[in-house]
Amino acid sequence: MTIKGVNSRNSALLVIDVINSCCHQKCEIKKWNISFKKIRKMVPKLVRFIEEYKKKTKNPVIYVNCVPWDKKHLMKNVVELYKDPKCRYYSEDKSGFREKFFMVKPEKEDVVFTKNNYDAFSNKKLVNYLKKKKIKYIIVTGVFGDGCVDASIVGGFSRGFNFVLLKDLIETTDVPKRQRLQKIMKEELWPTMYGKTMNSKEFLK
């Protein structure tokens, strides 16, 4: 790693929401024209990166998934927001399929944290884990770039963490407006406000 200040002892790889509800074809929402083709194209590349990262650093990988996305499990402020029909999105799936990881496979030395809103750092156990391990730099990957990834970057930065954002391993839905928004985040917002933004090949150098 050639990024100033970042080394294998003070950094950790974070994989956000690479789960069926955000990746699998069965979970696409046709009535909203939401499909995940770009995400499914990215994930195999992420899997290869994780393997290479672990070889180079011997570090565990931190995976984040979410609770069932329904009124019973979500934070009260999300439930309050969803009173507005324009914002409301609840899952009716009770099988647990949506919350399972898609293609990525945490190993026994890795850790998994579950969030009940958009921001991964709202989980105090994750924050305490990072502090205990003296992690200063978070290397971010995952989905959705314009959703939970961005919320986690903002939330983690406000808690004092530094970020390296791997833009080719962060993806969102195929919706053109969301793709344009994510592009602005990658090119303008994140590099100037939250951290070093690069592609995974640059990072591995």
NUDO-368755 format. One line per field, with one value per atom (N, C-alpha, C): z, y, x; atom name; residue number from 1; residue in three letters. Coordinates in steps of 0.02 Angstrom, whole numbers, plus 50000, padded with zeros to 5 digits. Layout:
<sites>
c3	Z	... $
c2	Y	... $
c1	X	... $
name	CA	... $
resi	NUM	... $
resn	ALA	... $
</sites>
This chain:
<sites>
c3	50000	50000	50000	49955	49947	49970	50001	50023	50088	50092	50151	50214	50263	50328	50334	50277	50279	50279	50326	50325	50347	50345	50359	50432	50475	50546	50566	50529	50549	50501	50456	50407	50405	50378	50372	50310	50278	50219	50241	50217	50234	50172	50175	50119	50141	50108	50129	50085	50115	50085	50018	50013	49954	49971	49971	49992	49938	49942	49889	49875	49927	49916	49874	49871	49832	49769	49757	49702	49660	49691	49657	49610	49554	49503	49531	49578	49607	49647	49668	49711	49673	49607	49568	49570	49567	49573	49505	49469	49400	49395	49444	49440	49447	49476	49483	49433	49388	49339	49372	49431	49467	49451	49420	49405	49430	49437	49469	49423	49358	49311	49323	49334	49346	49412	49461	49524	49514	49479	49468	49426	49385	49347	49391	49442	49488	49539	49565	49622	49610	49553	49544	49549	49527	49533	49607	49646	49718	49752	49732	49761	49749	49689	49673	49714	49722	49760	49833	49862	49932	49940	49894	49897	49895	49850	49842	49903	49928	49987	50047	50057	50114	50107	50046	50036	50054	50036	50046	50117	50152	50218	50276	50262	50315	50362	50341	50383	50375	50427	50419	50377	50349	50311	50352	50352	50389	50339	50350	50307	50345	50309	50338	50298	50334	50303	50340	50329	50362	50391	50437	50465	50411	50422	50376	50371	50310	50298	50308	50371	50386	50450	50465	50521	50588	50596	50659	50674	50623	50633	50622	50586	50568	50625	50623	50672	50666	50722	50725	50675	50662	50616	50544	50526	50459	50454	50506	50507	50502	50537	50533	50462	50430	50362	50315	50326	50281	50288	50332	50335	50272	50239	50176	50121	50085	50033	49980	49968	49917	49939	50005	50031	50052	50061	50093	50052	50087	50056	50111	50116	50163	50125	50151	50122	50155	50114	50140	50142	50123	50122	50193	50214	50282	50281	50222	50216	50239	50242	50258	50197	50138	50077	50062	50071	50052	50092	50153	50196	50189	50151	50143	50093	50103	50060	49989	49941	49870	49845	49831	49802	49851	49890	49940	49997	50026	50078	50136	50189	50248	50274	50290	50318	50394	50427	50500	50533	50500	50530	50516	50473	50457	50508	50505	50552	50514	50542	50510	50560	50537	50578	50540	50577	50547	50567	50517	50530	50523	50557	50551	50523	50489	50449	50394	50364	50307	50327	50383	50404	50443	50416	50450	50518	50525	50587	50642	50627	50679	50724	50702	50743	50790	50854	50902	50909	50896	50900	50846	50787	50734	50755	50780	50801	50856	50905	50960	50935	50887	50858	50825	50786	50751	50800	50852	50902	50940	50957	50992	50951	50885	50839	50818	50842	50825	50750	50720	50648	50637	50595	50580	50510	50464	50393	50373	50342	50318	50241	50213	50140	50121	50083	50072	50004	50005	49945	49959	49906	49917	49878	49900	49868	49922	49905	49847	49858	49807	49814	49835	49808	49823	49881	49915	49972	50034	50052	50115	50116	50058	50056	50074	50041	50055	50127	50152	50221	50270	50255	50299	50297	50239	50234	50277	50269	50308	50383	50401	50471	50501	50465	50490	50495	50446	50447	50508	50523	50580	50646	50645	50705	50708	50661	50664	50622	50581	50540	50474	50445	50379	50328	50265	50214	50151	50124	50057	50020	49965	49931	49863	49855	49794	49744	49700	49659	49610	49588	49542	49578	49645	49685	49726	49705	49734	49677	49684	49629	49655	49609	49627	49573	49578	49530	49460	49411	49341	49325	49371	49358	49337	49278	49253	49301	49334	49382	49439	49463	49518	49495	49434	49407	49400	49379	49372	49441	49489	49557	49586	49577	49602	49569	49505	49469	49499	49515	49547	49615	49652	49717	49710	49662	49653	49627	49583	49552	49589	49625	49657	49733	49757	49828	49872	49861	49906	49907	49848	49850	49887	49884	49915	49987	50008	50075	50121	50093	50137	50132	50077	50076	50007	50007	49946	49905	49843	49799	49740	49731	49679	49658	49607	49589	49624	49622	49661	49638	49573	49548	49575	49577	49606	49679	49714	49785	49796	49757	49766	49748	49710	49695	49757 $
c2	49940	50000	50063	50108	50167	50231	50226	50285	50309	50371	50398	50386	50356	50344	50278	50245	50183	50123	50077	50015	49958	49897	49838	49833	49872	49868	49917	49972	50024	50031	49981	49986	49922	49927	49869	49878	49822	49822	49812	49856	49855	49839	49788	49767	49779	49826	49849	49820	49784	49763	49725	49683	49639	49578	49591	49541	49534	49483	49468	49526	49561	49614	49671	49676	49730	49706	49640	49612	49561	49519	49461	49481	49446	49461	49453	49406	49395	49455	49498	49555	49620	49618	49678	49700	49765	49792	49818	49776	49792	49852	49860	49915	49983	49985	50046	50047	49998	49992	49986	49954	49946	49877	49877	49815	49822	49765	49764	49736	49745	49716	49743	49807	49837	49811	49800	49772	49701	49660	49591	49586	49635	49637	49655	49697	49719	49667	49629	49585	49533	49499	49451	49485	49546	49585	49598	49613	49623	49559	49502	49438	49426	49439	49431	49479	49540	49590	49569	49543	49521	49467	49420	49367	49396	49443	49473	49516	49552	49594	49552	49496	49453	49420	49406	49378	49429	49492	49544	49569	49568	49600	49551	49493	49445	49474	49528	49561	49527	49528	49505	49556	49534	49579	49589	49651	49667	49670	49627	49626	49657	49696	49726	49702	49677	49662	49701	49686	49725	49679	49706	49670	49663	49620	49620	49691	49713	49783	49792	49789	49797	49839	49855	49901	49874	49808	49777	49786	49786	49784	49850	49896	49958	50008	50056	50110	50152	50183	50221	50279	50310	50366	50344	50283	50257	50243	50213	50199	50264	50316	50382	50409	50404	50427	50391	50326	50285	50297	50341	50361	50400	50428	50462	50409	50402	50351	50355	50415	50424	50392	50383	50356	50283	50259	50195	50137	50096	50034	49982	49936	49880	49815	49769	49702	49657	49616	49569	49498	49491	49426	49404	49347	49321	49261	49245	49185	49195	49258	49272	49273	49258	49257	49325	49378	49445	49467	49444	49468	49427	49373	49331	49362	49348	49377	49349	49391	49373	49364	49303	49284	49291	49344	49351	49303	49275	49224	49239	49269	49281	49216	49218	49161	49167	49115	49113	49169	49195	49250	49318	49321	49384	49399	49460	49480	49508	49498	49521	49564	49623	49666	49681	49687	49698	49767	49804	49871	49872	49920	49927	49994	50027	50086	50091	50149	50154	50153	50182	50193	50134	50102	50045	50064	50127	50149	50166	50159	50166	50105	50051	49991	50003	50011	50027	49971	49909	49853	49859	49883	49894	49948	50003	50058	50035	49999	49974	49925	49883	49835	49872	49923	49961	49997	50024	50059	50011	49953	49902	49879	49872	49850	49908	49969	50029	50042	50032	50044	50118	50149	50220	50231	50187	50195	50138	50157	50109	50109	50050	50042	50018	50058	50047	50017	49965	49935	49920	49905	49882	49918	49911	49940	49965	50011	50054	50115	50135	50192	50256	50266	50327	50318	50261	50246	50230	50166	50145	50155	50151	50164	50237	50282	50353	50370	50342	50355	50331	50273	50246	50287	50313	50356	50419	50450	50510	50494	50440	50421	50403	50367	50348	50407	50451	50510	50554	50561	50602	50571	50506	50473	50470	50504	50512	50464	50422	50376	50409	50385	50407	50354	50375	50329	50326	50266	50253	50221	50252	50231	50201	50137	50101	50107	50156	50176	50122	50077	50025	49966	49966	49913	49940	49997	50027	50037	50011	50014	50026	50047	50057	50027	50039	50011	50040	50009	50031	50094	50118	50177	50236	50265	50318	50375	50399	50455	50436	50375	50353	50341	50319	50312	50380	50430	50497	50526	50515	50539	50506	50441	50405	50430	50445	50470	50536	50580	50644	50632	50584	50568	50543	50498	50470	50521	50565	50612	50678	50699	50765	50763	50730	50734	50697	50633	50593	50615	50628	50647	50712	50759	50824	50829	50782	50788	50729	50669	50611	50566	50567	50523	50511	50478	50460	50414	50432	50393	50368	50302	50271	50206	50173	50107	50053	49993	49939	49921	49927	49912	49961	50024	50075	50058	50037	50022	49964	49911	49851	49862	49915	49931	49950 $
c1	50042	50000	50044	50032	50074	50040	49982	49946	49977	49994	50028	49988	50020	49989	49953	49938	49899	49947	49936	49974	49929	49955	49913	49893	49924	49907	49852	49846	49798	49739	49730	49677	49635	49576	49531	49488	49472	49429	49357	49313	49242	49201	49159	49116	49044	49011	48944	48889	48844	48780	48786	48837	48840	48797	48732	48683	48630	48590	48541	48494	48471	48422	48450	48516	48548	48583	48582	48621	48584	48544	48515	48459	48457	48406	48335	48326	48260	48235	48282	48263	48257	48265	48255	48182	48171	48103	48081	48046	48028	47981	47936	47888	47922	47982	48022	48080	48083	48137	48206	48208	48271	48300	48358	48394	48466	48500	48566	48621	48614	48662	48733	48739	48806	48836	48793	48817	48842	48803	48824	48887	48899	48961	49020	49009	49061	49081	49032	49045	49100	49103	49159	49227	49232	49294	49309	49257	49265	49289	49261	49281	49356	49379	49451	49493	49469	49506	49513	49459	49462	49515	49517	49568	49638	49649	49716	49733	49684	49695	49716	49683	49699	49767	49787	49854	49908	49896	49946	49949	49893	49890	49880	49850	49831	49778	49746	49696	49628	49587	49518	49479	49425	49381	49318	49293	49232	49174	49125	49066	49007	48967	48907	48846	48797	48732	48678	48616	48563	48510	48472	48414	48361	48311	48254	48226	48214	48196	48121	48100	48030	48021	47959	47944	47969	47968	47988	48062	48105	48177	48213	48183	48218	48217	48265	48266	48202	48184	48121	48120	48179	48178	48165	48187	48171	48097	48069	47997	47957	47981	47948	47951	48009	48017	47970	47962	47922	47847	47827	47757	47738	47789	47779	47778	47722	47717	47772	47799	47851	47917	47926	47988	47982	47923	47912	47940	47980	48002	48013	47967	47973	47978	48017	48020	47968	47936	47887	47916	47979	48012	48029	48003	48016	48064	48091	48132	48204	48226	48296	48341	48313	48352	48383	48345	48367	48428	48435	48489	48554	48551	48610	48659	48724	48776	48771	48788	48785	48857	48876	48941	49000	49002	49056	49043	49097	49090	49137	49111	49152	49183	49247	49283	49286	49310	49306	49345	49398	49436	49405	49354	49321	49267	49241	49188	49128	49069	49007	48969	48947	48905	48841	48787	48721	48695	48671	48645	48569	48538	48465	48445	48492	48476	48529	48538	48583	48657	48674	48743	48771	48823	48854	48882	48904	48936	48886	48822	48771	48772	48804	48812	48871	48858	48910	48961	48940	48987	49041	49022	49072	49121	49097	49140	49187	49161	49203	49255	49237	49285	49343	49327	49378	49424	49396	49437	49481	49454	49493	49552	49541	49594	49640	49624	49662	49663	49604	49596	49582	49622	49614	49587	49607	49587	49540	49484	49435	49436	49447	49446	49377	49341	49269	49254	49211	49183	49109	49071	49003	48949	48887	48828	48780	48737	48732	48776	48814	48859	48823	48763	48725	48678	48683	48639	48678	48679	48711	48787	48819	48891	48905	48870	48879	48861	48805	48784	48837	48868	48920	48983	49001	49059	49049	48992	48976	48975	48942	48937	49004	49045	49111	49159	49154	49198	49181	49116	49096	49118	49134	49159	49235	49268	49340	49382	49349	49387	49407	49462	49485	49466	49459	49434	49477	49481	49506	49447	49425	49364	49382	49367	49385	49327	49332	49275	49251	49296	49275	49243	49246	49215	49157	49131	49071	49022	48961	48914	48843	48799	48729	48685	48620	48573	48585	48553	48561	48521	48480	48439	48485	48475	48520	48531	48479	48487	48533	48527	48569	48641	48649	48716	48750	48712	48741	48759	48715	48728	48791	48797	48855	48919	48916	48974	48998	48951	48969	49002	48975	49004	49076	49087	49154	49204	49181	49227	49235	49183	49184	49177	49123	49107	49156	49165	49208	49281	49312	49383	49396	49348	49360	49336	49293	49264	49279	49292	49294	49356	49392	49450	49479	49536	49570	49525	49512	49468	49508	49510	49551	49520	49549	49524	49566	49541	49571	49641	49654	49722	49772	49754	49798	49813	49762	49770	49818	49811	49851	49925	49938	50009	50047 $
name	N	CA	C	N	CA	C	N	CA	C	N	CA	C	N	CA	C	N	CA	C	N	CA	C	N	CA	C	N	CA	C	N	CA	C	N	CA	C	N	CA	C	N	CA	C	N	CA	C	N	CA	C	N	CA	C	N	CA	C	N	CA	C	N	CA	C	N	CA	C	N	CA	C	N	CA	C	N	CA	C	N	CA	C	N	CA	C	N	CA	C	N	CA	C	N	CA	C	N	CA	C	N	CA	C	N	CA	C	N	CA	C	N	CA	C	N	CA	C	N	CA	C	N	CA	C	N	CA	C	N	CA	C	N	CA	C	N	CA	C	N	CA	C	N	CA	C	N	CA	C	N	CA	C	N	CA	C	N	CA	C	N	CA	C	N	CA	C	N	CA	C	N	CA	C	N	CA	C	N	CA	C	N	CA	C	N	CA	C	N	CA	C	N	CA	C	N	CA	C	N	CA	C	N	CA	C	N	CA	C	N	CA	C	N	CA	C	N	CA	C	N	CA	C	N	CA	C	N	CA	C	N	CA	C	N	CA	C	N	CA	C	N	CA	C	N	CA	C	N	CA	C	N	CA	C	N	CA	C	N	CA	C	N	CA	C	N	CA	C	N	CA	C	N	CA	C	N	CA	C	N	CA	C	N	CA	C	N	CA	C	N	CA	C	N	CA	C	N	CA	C	N	CA	C	N	CA	C	N	CA	C	N	CA	C	N	CA	C	N	CA	C	N	CA	C	N	CA	C	N	CA	C	N	CA	C	N	CA	C	N	CA	C	N	CA	C	N	CA	C	N	CA	C	N	CA	C	N	CA	C	N	CA	C	N	CA	C	N	CA	C	N	CA	C	N	CA	C	N	CA	C	N	CA	C	N	CA	C	N	CA	C	N	CA	C	N	CA	C	N	CA	C	N	CA	C	N	CA	C	N	CA	C	N	CA	C	N	CA	C	N	CA	C	N	CA	C	N	CA	C	N	CA	C	N	CA	C	N	CA	C	N	CA	C	N	CA	C	N	CA	C	N	CA	C	N	CA	C	N	CA	C	N	CA	C	N	CA	C	N	CA	C	N	CA	C	N	CA	C	N	CA	C	N	CA	C	N	CA	C	N	CA	C	N	CA	C	N	CA	C	N	CA	C	N	CA	C	N	CA	C	N	CA	C	N	CA	C	N	CA	C	N	CA	C	N	CA	C	N	CA	C	N	CA	C	N	CA	C	N	CA	C	N	CA	C	N	CA	C	N	CA	C	N	CA	C	N	CA	C	N	CA	C	N	CA	C	N	CA	C	N	CA	C	N	CA	C	N	CA	C	N	CA	C	N	CA	C	N	CA	C	N	CA	C	N	CA	C	N	CA	C	N	CA	C	N	CA	C	N	CA	C	N	CA	C	N	CA	C	N	CA	C	N	CA	C	N	CA	C	N	CA	C	N	CA	C	N	CA	C	N	CA	C	N	CA	C	N	CA	C	N	CA	C	N	CA	C	N	CA	C	N	CA	C	N	CA	C	N	CA	C	N	CA	C	N	CA	C	N	CA	C	N	CA	C	N	CA	C	N	CA	C	N	CA	C	N	CA	C	N	CA	C	N	CA	C	N	CA	C	N	CA	C	N	CA	C $
resi	1	1	1	2	2	2	3	3	3	4	4	4	5	5	5	6	6	6	7	7	7	8	8	8	9	9	9	10	10	10	11	11	11	12	12	12	13	13	13	14	14	14	15	15	15	16	16	16	17	17	17	18	18	18	19	19	19	20	20	20	21	21	21	22	22	22	23	23	23	24	24	24	25	25	25	26	26	26	27	27	27	28	28	28	29	29	29	30	30	30	31	31	31	32	32	32	33	33	33	34	34	34	35	35	35	36	36	36	37	37	37	38	38	38	39	39	39	40	40	40	41	41	41	42	42	42	43	43	43	44	44	44	45	45	45	46	46	46	47	47	47	48	48	48	49	49	49	50	50	50	51	51	51	52	52	52	53	53	53	54	54	54	55	55	55	56	56	56	57	57	57	58	58	58	59	59	59	60	60	60	61	61	61	62	62	62	63	63	63	64	64	64	65	65	65	66	66	66	67	67	67	68	68	68	69	69	69	70	70	70	71	71	71	72	72	72	73	73	73	74	74	74	75	75	75	76	76	76	77	77	77	78	78	78	79	79	79	80	80	80	81	81	81	82	82	82	83	83	83	84	84	84	85	85	85	86	86	86	87	87	87	88	88	88	89	89	89	90	90	90	91	91	91	92	92	92	93	93	93	94	94	94	95	95	95	96	96	96	97	97	97	98	98	98	99	99	99	100	100	100	101	101	101	102	102	102	103	103	103	104	104	104	105	105	105	106	106	106	107	107	107	108	108	108	109	109	109	110	110	110	111	111	111	112	112	112	113	113	113	114	114	114	115	115	115	116	116	116	117	117	117	118	118	118	119	119	119	120	120	120	121	121	121	122	122	122	123	123	123	124	124	124	125	125	125	126	126	126	127	127	127	128	128	128	129	129	129	130	130	130	131	131	131	132	132	132	133	133	133	134	134	134	135	135	135	136	136	136	137	137	137	138	138	138	139	139	139	140	140	140	141	141	141	142	142	142	143	143	143	144	144	144	145	145	145	146	146	146	147	147	147	148	148	148	149	149	149	150	150	150	151	151	151	152	152	152	153	153	153	154	154	154	155	155	155	156	156	156	157	157	157	158	158	158	159	159	159	160	160	160	161	161	161	162	162	162	163	163	163	164	164	164	165	165	165	166	166	166	167	167	167	168	168	168	169	169	169	170	170	170	171	171	171	172	172	172	173	173	173	174	174	174	175	175	175	176	176	176	177	177	177	178	178	178	179	179	179	180	180	180	181	181	181	182	182	182	183	183	183	184	184	184	185	185	185	186	186	186	187	187	187	188	188	188	189	189	189	190	190	190	191	191	191	192	192	192	193	193	193	194	194	194	195	195	195	196	196	196	197	197	197	198	198	198	199	199	199	200	200	200	201	201	201	202	202	202	203	203	203	204	204	204	205	205	205 $
resn	MET	MET	MET	THR	THR	THR	ILE	ILE	ILE	LYS	LYS	LYS	GLY	GLY	GLY	VAL	VAL	VAL	ASN	ASN	ASN	SER	SER	SER	ARG	ARG	ARG	ASN	ASN	ASN	SER	SER	SER	ALA	ALA	ALA	LEU	LEU	LEU	LEU	LEU	LEU	VAL	VAL	VAL	ILE	ILE	ILE	ASP	ASP	ASP	VAL	VAL	VAL	ILE	ILE	ILE	ASN	ASN	ASN	SER	SER	SER	CYS	CYS	CYS	CYS	CYS	CYS	HIS	HIS	HIS	GLN	GLN	GLN	LYS	LYS	LYS	CYS	CYS	CYS	GLU	GLU	GLU	ILE	ILE	ILE	LYS	LYS	LYS	LYS	LYS	LYS	TRP	TRP	TRP	ASN	ASN	ASN	ILE	ILE	ILE	SER	SER	SER	PHE	PHE	PHE	LYS	LYS	LYS	LYS	LYS	LYS	ILE	ILE	ILE	ARG	ARG	ARG	LYS	LYS	LYS	MET	MET	MET	VAL	VAL	VAL	PRO	PRO	PRO	LYS	LYS	LYS	LEU	LEU	LEU	VAL	VAL	VAL	ARG	ARG	ARG	PHE	PHE	PHE	ILE	ILE	ILE	GLU	GLU	GLU	GLU	GLU	GLU	TYR	TYR	TYR	LYS	LYS	LYS	LYS	LYS	LYS	LYS	LYS	LYS	THR	THR	THR	LYS	LYS	LYS	ASN	ASN	ASN	PRO	PRO	PRO	VAL	VAL	VAL	ILE	ILE	ILE	TYR	TYR	TYR	VAL	VAL	VAL	ASN	ASN	ASN	CYS	CYS	CYS	VAL	VAL	VAL	PRO	PRO	PRO	TRP	TRP	TRP	ASP	ASP	ASP	LYS	LYS	LYS	LYS	LYS	LYS	HIS	HIS	HIS	LEU	LEU	LEU	MET	MET	MET	LYS	LYS	LYS	ASN	ASN	ASN	VAL	VAL	VAL	VAL	VAL	VAL	GLU	GLU	GLU	LEU	LEU	LEU	TYR	TYR	TYR	LYS	LYS	LYS	ASP	ASP	ASP	PRO	PRO	PRO	LYS	LYS	LYS	CYS	CYS	CYS	ARG	ARG	ARG	TYR	TYR	TYR	TYR	TYR	TYR	SER	SER	SER	GLU	GLU	GLU	ASP	ASP	ASP	LYS	LYS	LYS	SER	SER	SER	GLY	GLY	GLY	PHE	PHE	PHE	ARG	ARG	ARG	GLU	GLU	GLU	LYS	LYS	LYS	PHE	PHE	PHE	PHE	PHE	PHE	MET	MET	MET	VAL	VAL	VAL	LYS	LYS	LYS	PRO	PRO	PRO	GLU	GLU	GLU	LYS	LYS	LYS	GLU	GLU	GLU	ASP	ASP	ASP	VAL	VAL	VAL	VAL	VAL	VAL	PHE	PHE	PHE	THR	THR	THR	LYS	LYS	LYS	ASN	ASN	ASN	ASN	ASN	ASN	TYR	TYR	TYR	ASP	ASP	ASP	ALA	ALA	ALA	PHE	PHE	PHE	SER	SER	SER	ASN	ASN	ASN	LYS	LYS	LYS	LYS	LYS	LYS	LEU	LEU	LEU	VAL	VAL	VAL	ASN	ASN	ASN	TYR	TYR	TYR	LEU	LEU	LEU	LYS	LYS	LYS	LYS	LYS	LYS	LYS	LYS	LYS	LYS	LYS	LYS	ILE	ILE	ILE	LYS	LYS	LYS	TYR	TYR	TYR	ILE	ILE	ILE	ILE	ILE	ILE	VAL	VAL	VAL	THR	THR	THR	GLY	GLY	GLY	VAL	VAL	VAL	PHE	PHE	PHE	GLY	GLY	GLY	ASP	ASP	ASP	GLY	GLY	GLY	CYS	CYS	CYS	VAL	VAL	VAL	ASP	ASP	ASP	ALA	ALA	ALA	SER	SER	SER	ILE	ILE	ILE	VAL	VAL	VAL	GLY	GLY	GLY	GLY	GLY	GLY	PHE	PHE	PHE	SER	SER	SER	ARG	ARG	ARG	GLY	GLY	GLY	PHE	PHE	PHE	ASN	ASN	ASN	PHE	PHE	PHE	VAL	VAL	VAL	LEU	LEU	LEU	LEU	LEU	LEU	LYS	LYS	LYS	ASP	ASP	ASP	LEU	LEU	LEU	ILE	ILE	ILE	GLU	GLU	GLU	THR	THR	THR	THR	THR	THR	ASP	ASP	ASP	VAL	VAL	VAL	PRO	PRO	PRO	LYS	LYS	LYS	ARG	ARG	ARG	GLN	GLN	GLN	ARG	ARG	ARG	LEU	LEU	LEU	GLN	GLN	GLN	LYS	LYS	LYS	ILE	ILE	ILE	MET	MET	MET	LYS	LYS	LYS	GLU	GLU	GLU	GLU	GLU	GLU	LEU	LEU	LEU	TRP	TRP	TRP	PRO	PRO	PRO	THR	THR	THR	MET	MET	MET	TYR	TYR	TYR	GLY	GLY	GLY	LYS	LYS	LYS	THR	THR	THR	MET	MET	MET	ASN	ASN	ASN	SER	SER	SER	LYS	LYS	LYS	GLU	GLU	GLU	PHE	PHE	PHE	LEU	LEU	LEU	LYS	LYS	LYS $
</sites>
